[in-house]
């Protein structure tokens, strides 16, 4: 389960906060709140009013999509499953693909409708499929938000229509967006679609319905690959955008922008600043072998020490400091010992200061040596 796996992400951020503030002012960002986050590390590069509770409009659907992908991963639903649209789902206003009550569509087609066309009706139908009712699905949304530490978020519906007590914050939107795109990068196969279509299959027959992406960044900004737009009269214009260039990926959240196009212009400003000024350093790869360790009393005398987790660090592009490593291995490991048990740590440093660490784990089980094993080892040493 990807959401259970805890990635140790320790950060180093080498930049002057006063310079960032001055630069943000010079960009003249008019949105009420915004966040620029580097996706692999979760490091926030720039922000303004990141924790203010605001109407999220259809970027609510980021959480809806996260729960859909998690349900697919868990085997609860499949892309080929049939979704029967309820009267409640078909009654949704706002952005929709005009699904009719009792119309049947596949999960894959519903996902496309949600991602590309921001369909409220498809969002509610999928919530009902997964949880049995929209209300039960909303409970799942709020529970997942709590698990992710989204302390300034509360959902009332699955699609983002304005409602009392339905709110989120720019930082919380970035958190759930990161969880979605990091764990399910295949979503970009949908978020990069500019135009597609679905076939309505109802009692009246079949008809084609054209889907056009609400996220204009994927057509106008070279590095954009997602994610979700939103707008209502109360929320104004919102965006959770993603863009990737030269191995670094940013999430730009814009909330309560005053103009339809302004949210896209401001996201581009944030992306350009991030790409121009920052880079990602990588520690040793997950499961990389960093050496052999001695196991006391084992059938095998040595075992392999593997790195438990990937760790990445975001630093200023002009910083030339090298990332160094210090490996500490337990010298008193005794058999029997199970694979994946912690046997030490790898510590990362920049300029001799620790910036992060992760565990070292044993590659394979090592059983305790019996009498025959001991005799065999003695003979092997004697006849060398």
RODO-2510 file (C-alpha; in nm, 4 decimals, decimal comma):
residues 384
     n   res          X          Y          Z
     1     x     0,0000     0,0000     0,0000
     2     x     0,1649     0,3190    -0,1191
     3     x    -0,0114     0,5381     0,1330
     4     x     0,1192     0,3229     0,4215
     5     x     0,4779     0,3376     0,3056
     6     x     0,6476     0,6225     0,4886
     7     x     0,9140     0,7936     0,2811
     8     x     1,1783     0,9707     0,4863
     9     x     1,2078     1,3091     0,3184
    10     x     1,4515     1,5496     0,4838
    11     x     1,5145     1,8819     0,3210
    12     x     1,7815     2,1455     0,2827
    13     x     1,6686     2,4831     0,1526
    14     x     1,9506     2,7274     0,0789
    15     x     1,7974     3,0636    -0,0020
    16     x     1,7258     3,3899     0,1719
    17     x     1,3651     3,4251     0,2841
    18     x     1,3871     3,8012     0,2463
    19     x     1,4963     3,7637    -0,1168
    20     x     1,2076     3,5255    -0,1834
    21     x     0,9609     3,7672    -0,0288
    22     x     1,0946     4,0531    -0,2380
    23     x     1,0768     3,8424    -0,5521
    24     x     0,7185     3,7391    -0,4757
    25     x     0,6214     4,1036    -0,4445
    26     x     0,7887     4,1831    -0,7756
    27     x     0,5850     3,9095    -0,9484
    28     x     0,2628     4,0894    -0,8524
    29     x     0,0624     3,7774    -0,7771
    30     x    -0,2966     3,8817    -0,7165
    31     x    -0,4421     3,5506    -0,5957
    32     x    -0,5537     3,5579    -0,2359
    33     x    -0,3381     3,2555    -0,1534
    34     x    -0,0728     3,0517    -0,3311
    35     x     0,1894     2,7841    -0,2701
    36     x     0,4803     2,6614    -0,4808
    37     x     0,5916     2,3157    -0,3675
    38     x     0,8616     2,0857    -0,5035
    39     x     0,6867     1,7536    -0,5504
    40     x     0,9496     1,4918    -0,4643
    41     x     1,0509     1,6533    -0,1337
    42     x     0,7343     1,8370    -0,0356
    43     x     0,9403     2,1518     0,0208
    44     x     0,7437     2,4757    -0,0034
    45     x     0,9473     2,7279    -0,2018
    46     x     0,7100     3,0233    -0,1984
    47     x     0,3778     3,0902    -0,0279
    48     x     0,1264     3,3545     0,0644
    49     x    -0,1645     3,2947     0,3025
    50     x    -0,0969     2,9186     0,2715
    51     x    -0,3192     2,8213     0,5653
    52     x    -0,6183     3,0470     0,5021
    53     x    -0,9433     2,8530     0,4731
    54     x    -1,0950     2,9251     0,1329
    55     x    -1,3522     2,7756    -0,1007
    56     x    -1,1632     2,5226    -0,3173
    57     x    -1,4218     2,4789    -0,5949
    58     x    -1,3372     2,1856    -0,8227
    59     x    -0,9831     2,1356    -0,6948
    60     x    -1,1801     1,9445    -0,4323
    61     x    -1,1691     1,6707    -0,6952
    62     x    -0,7995     1,6146    -0,6262
    63     x    -0,9079     1,4299    -0,3117
    64     x    -1,1861     1,2533    -0,5015
    65     x    -0,9316     1,1346    -0,7578
    66     x    -0,6869     1,0257    -0,4870
    67     x    -0,9530     0,8043    -0,3286
    68     x    -1,0481     0,6621    -0,6678
    69     x    -0,6894     0,5651    -0,7471
    70     x    -0,6433     0,4196    -0,3996
    71     x    -0,9595     0,2121    -0,4432
    72     x    -0,8234     0,0803    -0,7731
    73     x    -0,4897    -0,0054    -0,6117
    74     x    -0,6648    -0,1857    -0,3258
    75     x    -0,8662    -0,3921    -0,5746
    76     x    -1,1942    -0,2481    -0,4551
    77     x    -1,2782    -0,1341    -0,8077
    78     x    -1,1329    -0,1845    -1,1562
    79     x    -1,1043     0,0472    -1,4539
    80     x    -1,3310    -0,1860    -1,6470
    81     x    -1,6073    -0,1868    -1,3846
    82     x    -1,9435    -0,0435    -1,4838
    83     x    -2,0761     0,2647    -1,3042
    84     x    -2,4529     0,3145    -1,3005
    85     x    -2,5337     0,6834    -1,2637
    86     x    -2,7823     0,7593    -0,9857
    87     x    -3,0511     1,0251    -1,0003
    88     x    -2,8571     1,2166    -0,7358
    89     x    -2,5335     1,2136    -0,9384
    90     x    -2,7177     1,3103    -1,2566
    91     x    -2,8727     1,6094    -1,0773
    92     x    -2,5415     1,7845    -1,0130
    93     x    -2,5162     2,1337    -1,1541
    94     x    -2,2076     2,3309    -1,2472
    95     x    -1,9380     2,1678    -1,4555
    96     x    -2,0707     1,8364    -1,5862
    97     x    -2,0822     1,5959    -1,8789
    98     x    -2,4626     1,5638    -1,8600
    99     x    -2,4793     1,2032    -1,7482
   100     x    -2,8349     1,0752    -1,7328
   101     x    -2,9871     0,8783    -1,4470
   102     x    -2,9221     0,5042    -1,4943
   103     x    -2,6686     0,5693    -1,7699
   104     x    -2,3784     0,3246    -1,7620
   105     x    -2,0136     0,4185    -1,8040
   106     x    -1,6858     0,2452    -1,7157
   107     x    -1,4648     0,3628    -1,4306
   108     x    -1,2011     0,4552    -1,6910
   109     x    -1,4443     0,6823    -1,8759
   110     x    -1,5633     0,8396    -1,5503
   111     x    -1,2035     0,9160    -1,4563
   112     x    -1,1522     1,0858    -1,7907
   113     x    -1,4641     1,2962    -1,7363
   114     x    -1,3466     1,4066    -1,3919
   115     x    -0,9888     1,4839    -1,4905
   116     x    -1,0411     1,6444    -1,8292
   117     x    -1,3844     1,8057    -1,8022
   118     x    -1,4068     1,8474    -1,4223
   119     x    -1,7403     1,6673    -1,4246
   120     x    -1,9395     1,7047    -1,1025
   121     x    -2,1838     1,4330    -1,2033
   122     x    -1,9040     1,1819    -1,2678
   123     x    -1,7345     1,2716    -0,9380
   124     x    -2,0474     1,2034    -0,7349
   125     x    -2,1195     0,8819    -0,9258
   126     x    -1,7699     0,7536    -0,8501
   127     x    -1,8053     0,8470    -0,4843
   128     x    -2,1268     0,6479    -0,4690
   129     x    -1,9606     0,3509    -0,6382
   130     x    -1,6757     0,3438    -0,3866
   131     x    -1,8597     0,4252    -0,0633
   132     x    -2,2251     0,3543    -0,1341
   133     x    -2,3355     0,7168    -0,1037
   134     x    -2,1879     1,0616    -0,1500
   135     x    -2,2184     1,1242     0,2243
   136     x    -2,0158     0,8139     0,3076
   137     x    -1,7579     0,9080     0,0436
   138     x    -1,7244     1,2573     0,1920
   139     x    -1,6511     1,0937     0,5284
   140     x    -1,3698     0,9042     0,3544
   141     x    -1,2420     1,2303     0,2052
   142     x    -1,2266     1,3989     0,5442
   143     x    -1,0610     1,0985     0,7063
   144     x    -0,7957     1,0895     0,4339
   145     x    -0,7390     1,4636     0,4706
   146     x    -0,6797     1,4130     0,8420
   147     x    -0,4315     1,1322     0,7706
   148     x    -0,2386     1,3637     0,5391
   149     x    -0,2232     1,6414     0,8005
   150     x    -0,4555     1,8719     0,6082
   151     x    -0,5565     2,0706     0,9156
   152     x    -0,7347     2,3515     0,7290
   153     x    -0,9652     2,1370     0,5180
   154     x    -1,3202     2,0114     0,5531
   155     x    -1,5234     1,8616     0,2716
   156     x    -1,9016     1,8580     0,2391
   157     x    -1,9328     1,7161    -0,1133
   158     x    -1,7300     1,5174    -0,3649
   159     x    -1,7177     1,7741    -0,6436
   160     x    -1,6493     2,1199    -0,4992
   161     x    -1,9794     2,3033    -0,5420
   162     x    -1,9995     2,5887    -0,2918
   163     x    -2,1414     2,4775     0,0418
   164     x    -2,1248     2,5962     0,3995
   165     x    -1,8325     2,4416     0,5875
   166     x    -1,6666     2,3221     0,2656
   167     x    -1,3160     2,4666     0,2583
   168     x    -0,9458     2,4009     0,2112
   169     x    -0,6202     2,5962     0,1998
   170     x    -0,3471     2,6421    -0,0582
   171     x    -0,1029     2,4342     0,1452
   172     x    -0,3546     2,1548     0,2011
   173     x    -0,4353     2,1445    -0,1697
   174     x    -0,0620     2,1125    -0,2421
   175     x    -0,0363     1,8280     0,0101
   176     x    -0,3154     1,6216    -0,1444
   177     x    -0,1957     1,7046    -0,4966
   178     x     0,1508     1,5781    -0,4083
   179     x     0,0067     1,2581    -0,2637
   180     x    -0,1871     1,2004    -0,5849
   181     x     0,0838     1,2704    -0,8425
   182     x     0,3677     1,1061    -0,6477
   183     x     0,1791     0,7830    -0,5810
   184     x    -0,0156     0,7672    -0,9066
   185     x     0,1908     0,9386    -1,1768
   186     x    -0,0193     0,7590    -1,4374
   187     x    -0,2824     1,0269    -1,3781
   188     x    -0,0766     1,2491    -1,6087
   189     x    -0,1883     1,0286    -1,8980
   190     x    -0,5265     1,1926    -1,8390
   191     x    -0,4286     1,5385    -1,7133
   192     x    -0,2265     1,6043    -2,0318
   193     x    -0,5224     1,5308    -2,2602
   194     x    -0,6375     1,8475    -2,4344
   195     x    -0,9462     1,7106    -2,6040
   196     x    -1,1232     1,3750    -2,6098
   197     x    -1,4774     1,2416    -2,6012
   198     x    -1,7098     0,9913    -2,4404
   199     x    -2,0116     0,8095    -2,5799
   200     x    -2,3351     0,8557    -2,3876
   201     x    -2,5302     0,5302    -2,3873
   202     x    -2,8878     0,5865    -2,2757
   203     x    -3,2382     0,4698    -2,3545
   204     x    -3,2435     0,7367    -2,6233
   205     x    -2,9461     0,5797    -2,8014
   206     x    -2,5815     0,6735    -2,8331
   207     x    -2,4307     1,0198    -2,8709
   208     x    -2,0796     1,1592    -2,8600
   209     x    -1,9884     1,4222    -2,6020
   210     x    -1,6659     1,6202    -2,6473
   211     x    -1,4402     1,6768    -2,3468
   212     x    -1,2073     1,9774    -2,3431
   213     x    -0,9483     2,0211    -2,0715
   214     x    -1,0308     2,3005    -1,8272
   215     x    -0,6585     2,3379    -1,7507
   216     x    -0,5298     2,5641    -2,0280
   217     x    -0,1729     2,5284    -1,8999
   218     x    -0,1368     2,1913    -2,0705
   219     x    -0,1798     2,3685    -2,4052
   220     x     0,0010     2,6956    -2,3335
   221     x     0,2906     2,6060    -2,1004
   222     x     0,5577     2,3720    -2,2321
   223     x     0,6317     2,1942    -1,9055
   224     x     0,2763     2,1628    -1,7684
   225     x     0,1388     1,8118    -1,7137
   226     x    -0,1591     1,8687    -1,4806
   227     x    -0,3560     1,8908    -1,2610
   228     x    -0,6946     2,0441    -1,1711
   229     x    -0,8820     2,3723    -1,2077
   230     x    -1,1776     2,5082    -1,0151
   231     x    -1,4051     2,8106    -1,0127
   232     x    -1,7299     2,9210    -0,8524
   233     x    -1,8776     3,2600    -0,7696
   234     x    -1,7498     3,2308    -0,4115
   235     x    -1,4203     3,0531    -0,4740
   236     x    -1,3285     3,2725    -0,7714
   237     x    -1,0586     3,1075    -0,9865
   238     x    -0,8428     2,8264    -0,8501
   239     x    -0,5767     2,5929    -0,9829
   240     x    -0,3577     2,3102    -0,8651
   241     x    -0,1052     2,2934    -1,1469
   242     x     0,1892     2,0614    -1,2000
   243     x     0,4894     2,1071    -1,4272
   244     x     0,8099     1,9119    -1,4789
   245     x     1,1441     2,0066    -1,6325
   246     x     1,4965     1,8624    -1,6114
   247     x     1,4014     1,6085    -1,3468
   248     x     1,2351     1,8522    -1,1074
   249     x     0,8590     1,8758    -1,0609
   250     x     0,6645     2,1601    -0,9032
   251     x     0,3093     2,1964    -0,7772
   252     x     0,1658     2,5484    -0,7973
   253     x    -0,1591     2,6104    -0,6110
   254     x    -0,3495     2,9298    -0,6858
   255     x    -0,6630     3,0106    -0,4843
   256     x    -0,9112     3,2951    -0,5252
   257     x    -0,7475     3,4534    -0,8293
   258     x    -0,9578     3,7445    -0,9582
   259     x    -0,9608     3,6412    -1,3224
   260     x    -1,0012     3,3221    -1,5299
   261     x    -0,6676     3,3654    -1,7083
   262     x    -0,4848     3,5237    -1,4156
   263     x    -0,4587     3,1936    -1,2273
   264     x    -0,2694     3,0427    -1,5218
   265     x    -0,0384     3,3441    -1,5615
   266     x     0,0430     3,3401    -1,1913
   267     x     0,1096     2,9662    -1,1888
   268     x     0,3536     3,0128    -1,4779
   269     x     0,5338     3,2850    -1,2822
   270     x     0,5759     3,0457    -0,9909
   271     x     0,6897     2,7574    -1,2122
   272     x     0,9425     2,9744    -1,3961
   273     x     1,0859     3,0963    -1,0660
   274     x     1,1187     2,7416    -0,9343
   275     x     1,2825     2,6023    -1,2470
   276     x     1,5218     2,8964    -1,2714
   277     x     1,6428     2,8888    -0,9121
   278     x     1,6338     2,5370    -0,7702
   279     x     1,7625     2,1859    -0,8274
   280     x     1,7143     1,8487    -0,6605
   281     x     1,9988     1,6429    -0,5168
   282     x     1,9436     1,2707    -0,4762
   283     x     2,0732     1,0446    -0,2032
   284     x     2,1457     0,6790    -0,2639
   285     x     1,8678     0,4864    -0,4334
   286     x     1,6180     0,2760    -0,2428
   287     x     1,7473    -0,0832    -0,2051
   288     x     2,0988     0,0165    -0,3148
   289     x     2,3637    -0,2101    -0,1615
   290     x     2,6060     0,0015     0,0449
   291     x     2,8187    -0,2754     0,1889
   292     x     2,8475    -0,6067     0,3708
   293     x     2,7859    -0,6516     0,7429
   294     x     2,9075    -0,9234     0,9788
   295     x     2,6378    -1,1382     1,1432
   296     x     2,7440    -1,3133     1,4634
   297     x     2,6529    -1,6811     1,4830
   298     x     2,4872    -1,6934     1,1434
   299     x     2,4854    -1,9694     0,8855
   300     x     2,6246    -1,6977     0,6609
   301     x     2,8886    -1,4705     0,8108
   302     x     2,7941    -1,1665     0,6023
   303     x     2,4802    -0,9935     0,4837
   304     x     2,4091    -0,7039     0,2496
   305     x     2,3100    -0,3621     0,3850
   306     x     2,0456    -0,1918     0,1687
   307     x     1,9167     0,1655     0,1724
   308     x     1,5560     0,1641     0,2972
   309     x     1,4239     0,4810     0,1294
   310     x     1,4977     0,7282    -0,1445
   311     x     1,5768     1,0733    -0,0095
   312     x     1,5944     1,3912    -0,2129
   313     x     1,7013     1,7421    -0,1227
   314     x     1,6107     2,0694    -0,2896
   315     x     1,8814     2,3343    -0,2983
   316     x     1,9494     2,6598    -0,4756
   317     x     2,0925     2,6090    -0,8249
   318     x     2,3922     2,8289    -0,7502
   319     x     2,4910     2,6276    -0,4435
   320     x     2,7952     2,4146    -0,5281
   321     x     2,8112     2,2223    -0,2003
   322     x     2,8441     1,8470    -0,2331
   323     x     2,6178     1,5950    -0,0653
   324     x     2,8266     1,3577     0,1464
   325     x     2,7302     1,0372     0,3256
   326     x     2,8220     0,8752     0,6561
   327     x     2,7358     0,5062     0,7001
   328     x     2,6842     0,3657     1,0493
   329     x     2,6266    -0,0102     1,0762
   330     x     2,5467    -0,2073     1,3918
   331     x     2,8454    -0,4313     1,4674
   332     x     2,6560    -0,6599     1,7053
   333     x     2,3987    -0,8188     1,4742
   334     x     2,3275    -1,1720     1,5937
   335     x     2,1589    -1,4570     1,4094
   336     x     1,8834    -1,5439     1,3562
   337     x     1,7852    -1,2164     1,1916
   338     x     1,5045    -1,1390     0,9474
   339     x     1,5303    -0,9547     0,6176
   340     x     1,4349    -0,5841     0,6208
   341     x     1,5307    -0,5398     0,9869
   342     x     1,7177    -0,2176     1,0662
   343     x     2,0921    -0,2746     1,0873
   344     x     2,2180     0,0824     1,0722
   345     x     2,1708     0,4261     0,9208
   346     x     2,2996     0,6335     0,6349
   347     x     2,3420     1,0020     0,7185
   348     x     2,3506     1,2759     0,4542
   349     x     2,5440     1,5959     0,5060
   350     x     2,5987     1,9253     0,3256
   351     x     2,8834     2,1451     0,4473
   352     x     2,9371     1,8954     0,7350
   353     x     2,5841     1,9579     0,8629
   354     x     2,3306     1,6759     0,8693
   355     x     2,0426     1,7293     0,6276
   356     x     1,8777     1,3885     0,6446
   357     x     1,9068     1,0207     0,7253
   358     x     1,7404     0,6897     0,6508
   359     x     1,7713     0,3346     0,7785
   360     x     1,9885     0,0597     0,6398
   361     x     1,8146    -0,2783     0,6270
   362     x     1,9280    -0,6379     0,5851
   363     x     1,8679    -0,7839     0,2402
   364     x     1,7954    -1,1481     0,3298
   365     x     1,7061    -1,3652     0,6274
   366     x     2,0104    -1,5109     0,8033
   367     x     1,9481    -1,8252     1,0077
   368     x     2,1421    -1,9299     1,3140
   369     x     2,4339    -2,1623     1,2477
   370     x     2,3901    -2,5208     1,3708
   371     x     2,6677    -2,7603     1,4751
   372     x     2,7318    -2,8790     1,1180
   373     x     2,7536    -2,5199     0,9956
   374     x     3,0105    -2,4359     1,2654
   375     x     3,2222    -2,7422     1,1802
   376     x     3,2037    -2,6558     0,8106
   377     x     3,3247    -2,3002     0,8770
   378     x     3,6147    -2,4272     1,0880
   379     x     3,7206    -2,6720     0,8175
   380     x     3,6959    -2,4060     0,5490
   381     x     3,9261    -2,1773     0,7494
   382     x     4,1666    -2,4626     0,8272
   383     x     4,2039    -2,5716     0,4653
   384     x     4,2370    -2,2233     0,3144
***
